[in-house]
Amino acid sequence: MSDHKLASVPLWQQLQAVAQALAQVRRGVSGTAALEAVPSTLRPGVQALLFQALRHLGRAQALRGLLASRTPAPLPDALLCTALALAWDPDNAPYEPHTLVNQAVEAAKKTRSLQMQANFLNACLRRFLRERDALVKATDQDLQAQWNHPAWWIHRLQQDHPEHWQDILRANNQAAPMTWRVNTARTSRANLQADWDRHGLSSACVGEQGLVLTQAHNVRDVPGFAEGLCSVQDAAAQCAAQLLLKDLAPAGQAVRVLDACAAPGGKTAHLLELLNDSSEVIALDIDPQRCERITQNLQRIGRRAKVIAADAAITQTWWDGQLFDAILLDAPCTASGIVRRHPDVRWLRREADIAKLAAIQKNLLKQLWPLVKPGGRLLYCTCSVFTAEGENQAKTFVEHNTNARLLPSLGHLRPQSGTTATALVDNLSGDHDGFYYALLEKLPAL
Ligand SMILES: C[S@@+](CC[C@H](N)C(=O)[O-])C[C@H]1O[C@@H](n2cnc3c(N)ncnc32)[C@H](O)[C@@H]1O
């Protein structure tokens, strides 16, 4: 949608849609699904405001606690918290705070189910404008207000990353840039970057094959995308295929690779870009609809994998009995490492999810390990920063499997923002999400 059209959508209408989406997220619906329900003409503006509101929801909830004697019903509360999240910090507010308040009250008046609460919302928000500095100060000691994450999440990070929990939370609250992986089988990074430059797209290098665009663009407008010369993928995620295939086989030798949790196929595509044509890749995912996306994504880069919809842990339903040289297990996880890109995740998860997902990851590891050839390898990864889904999982696995050896691995990558970010020691340089990588080698039988 053009800026002109966006500007013509009244702010109250956008705030109404943001509040509805926020109420959905609080009911457990993902931000992506909540935004799908928003008319396409409103969606870009609503998404930007929703993401900002989610990044400041902890502060907003603490302020609402001071302004309202009890928590309002879900929709008025979502509208009140949206207005507070967007207006509490005038230096970073997307609109002038008075405008936001006026338009939030207008949204209440124009929404049938909110009309009865319009006066209440007006009273809360006017008081907020009058007493903002004092109210904000009164919430400064509240951990959730300070870091905009649930308290359990903050405590968990303090426990798992005692020296870096603040860096992680700070990075989580930044918006992530648009990062691309160059298909080096078809072009070089320097060539693609030069082509982008000629089209007025400035970028910076990240990792071995990545380019970070200075400004996000519609993917279809990015030179090389339609031809499969590049794909959107975070720099930390780009390490998966590189690590799994590094020194795996002499050049030209065909290998058999399983991508066990493959959809939507970002890492499958990368594996295929790095492998020769005679290698075989099997891409598995439990979700048949997401499997269709693997096929579509591979079509764009002009490569093929055998795509199977199945539960990777129930090997008798899909495995043909031939061992694999390499298995990528990009396991389902809390996604606690990618909250820069998905600011809803922190509010959707419950602490109990960590143990539930860790049990699923443990079982996937157990079931897939026998399918690795002696001398072959399995790369276990999650886009999580919680050690229960990373380091602890890998340690326990190696302790219980005498034929498994941990090869040099990246371990826990902590998210960091900014293309020149190199401040965190023992982390990848550049801008990237949080991830965990453990490369396990299967020792030959004695
Ligand atoms: C982190 S995502 C994978 C992302 C993908 N590797 C990529 O780079 O595009 C995890 C995937 O695991 C799938 N999944 C969850 N449980 C599974 C299981 N038991 N067997 C196979 N796939 C599973 C989910 O449907 C989801 O698509």
PDBQT file of the ligand as one rigid body, heavy atoms in Angstrom, charges set to zero:
ROOT
HETATM    1  C1  LIG A 501      11.731 -24.132  13.981  1.00  0.00    +0.000 C 
HETATM    2  S1  LIG A 501      10.547 -24.675  12.841  1.00  0.00    +0.000 S 
HETATM    3  C2  LIG A 501      11.538 -25.191  11.493  1.00  0.00    +0.000 C 
HETATM    4  C3  LIG A 501      12.041 -24.070  10.626  1.00  0.00    +0.000 C 
HETATM    5  C4  LIG A 501      12.747 -24.586   9.386  1.00  0.00    +0.000 C 
HETATM    6  N1  LIG A 501      13.823 -25.507   9.707  1.00  0.00    +0.000 N 
HETATM    7  C5  LIG A 501      13.309 -23.468   8.523  1.00  0.00    +0.000 C 
HETATM    8  O1  LIG A 501      14.481 -23.147   8.625  1.00  0.00    +0.000 OA
HETATM    9  O2  LIG A 501      12.546 -22.915   7.714  1.00  0.00    +0.000 OA
HETATM   10  C6  LIG A 501      10.090 -26.200  13.549  1.00  0.00    +0.000 C 
HETATM   11  C7  LIG A 501       9.230 -27.060  12.655  1.00  0.00    +0.000 C 
HETATM   12  O3  LIG A 501       9.109 -28.348  13.286  1.00  0.00    +0.000 OA
HETATM   13  C8  LIG A 501       7.886 -28.909  12.890  1.00  0.00    +0.000 C 
HETATM   14  N2  LIG A 501       7.652 -30.038  13.801  1.00  0.00    +0.000 N 
HETATM   15  C9  LIG A 501       7.238 -30.017  15.088  1.00  0.00    +0.000 A 
HETATM   16  N3  LIG A 501       7.195 -31.262  15.596  1.00  0.00    +0.000 NA
HETATM   17  C10 LIG A 501       7.611 -32.091  14.611  1.00  0.00    +0.000 A 
HETATM   18  C11 LIG A 501       7.772 -33.494  14.510  1.00  0.00    +0.000 A 
HETATM   19  N4  LIG A 501       7.514 -34.303  15.550  1.00  0.00    +0.000 N 
HETATM   20  N5  LIG A 501       8.183 -34.011  13.341  1.00  0.00    +0.000 NA
HETATM   21  C12 LIG A 501       8.439 -33.216  12.287  1.00  0.00    +0.000 A 
HETATM   22  N6  LIG A 501       8.292 -31.877  12.316  1.00  0.00    +0.000 NA
HETATM   23  C13 LIG A 501       7.892 -31.329  13.470  1.00  0.00    +0.000 A 
HETATM   24  C14 LIG A 501       6.925 -27.747  12.964  1.00  0.00    +0.000 C 
HETATM   25  O4  LIG A 501       5.781 -27.975  12.162  1.00  0.00    +0.000 OA
HETATM   26  C15 LIG A 501       7.790 -26.590  12.437  1.00  0.00    +0.000 C 
HETATM   27  O5  LIG A 501       7.571 -26.399  11.066  1.00  0.00    +0.000 OA
ENDROOT
TORSDOF 0
